Amino acid sequence: MRKLLAATAALSCALLLASCASPTDPASDDAATTPATETTTEAAPEVTPAVVAVTTTCSTFYGGEYSAERLVTETTPLLATPDDEDAAAAIYTTRERIAAVQNFADPELQENLNGIKAPFEAAVQGEAVSTSKLQASLDAFRAQCVEAGYAFAS
């Protein structure tokens, strides 16, 4: 009896494997026997990303205990050793936080935010890191926030 069950199981497995390894595509067989139906799709409406006020972007960058500004300040020295596992994690987190701020930022802020993000992006990509323009971008971004009327915490 056991031999019969074992033979039946082996035959079932062999048939299953043979059907899975078939050189023909079962979907193509269905297409040949099924009448063609026309489907029309409407073009999706163009989605434009929402842009928040400059002061909101500034608040997102500068506000809170774990602000992007704080991450940039704490992580910038780690750019010297981007191969260290802990440093790499902190650098990646900072890059992602800046990118999150950029997602909804006004286009006029993008150049300075890109300048702030550039050394972190380079470190994540494994490229040469240059922080020579970082402070200038931070200062210019802060000036844009002041000009927009963002009130910095004392």
QUIUR-V329862 format. One record per residue. SS is DSSP state (alpha for helix, beta for strand, coil for the rest). BURIAL is I if it has 9 or more other C-alpha atoms within 8 Angstrom, else O. Layout:
# QUIUR-V329862
SS & BURIAL
SS & BURIAL
This chain:
# QUIUR-V329862
coil & O
alpha & O
alpha & O
alpha & O
alpha & O
alpha & O
alpha & O
alpha & O
alpha & O
alpha & O
alpha & O
alpha & O
alpha & O
alpha & O
alpha & O
alpha & O
alpha & O
alpha & O
alpha & O
alpha & O
coil & O
coil & O
coil & O
coil & O
coil & O
alpha & O
alpha & O
alpha & O
alpha & O
alpha & O
alpha & I
alpha & O
alpha & O
coil & O
coil & O
coil & O
coil & O
coil & O
coil & O
coil & O
coil & O
coil & O
coil & O
coil & O
coil & O
coil & O
coil & O
coil & O
coil & O
coil & O
coil & O
coil & I
coil & O
alpha & I
alpha & I
alpha & O
alpha & I
alpha & I
alpha & I
alpha & I
alpha & I
alpha & I
coil & I
coil & O
coil & O
coil & O
coil & I
alpha & I
alpha & O
alpha & I
alpha & I
alpha & I
alpha & O
alpha & O
alpha & I
alpha & O
alpha & O
alpha & I
alpha & I
alpha & O
alpha & O
coil & I
coil & O
coil & O
alpha & O
alpha & O
alpha & I
alpha & I
alpha & O
alpha & I
alpha & I
alpha & I
alpha & O
alpha & I
alpha & I
alpha & O
alpha & I
alpha & I
alpha & I
alpha & O
alpha & I
alpha & I
alpha & O
coil & I
coil & I
coil & I
alpha & O
alpha & O
alpha & I
alpha & I
alpha & O
alpha & I
alpha & I
alpha & O
alpha & I
alpha & I
alpha & I
alpha & I
alpha & I
alpha & I
alpha & I
alpha & I
alpha & I
alpha & I
alpha & O
coil & O
coil & O
coil & O
coil & I
coil & O
coil & O
coil & O
coil & I
alpha & I
alpha & I
alpha & O
alpha & I
alpha & I
alpha & O
alpha & I
alpha & I
alpha & O
alpha & O
alpha & I
alpha & I
alpha & I
alpha & O
alpha & O
coil & O
coil & I
coil & O
coil & O
coil & O
coil & O
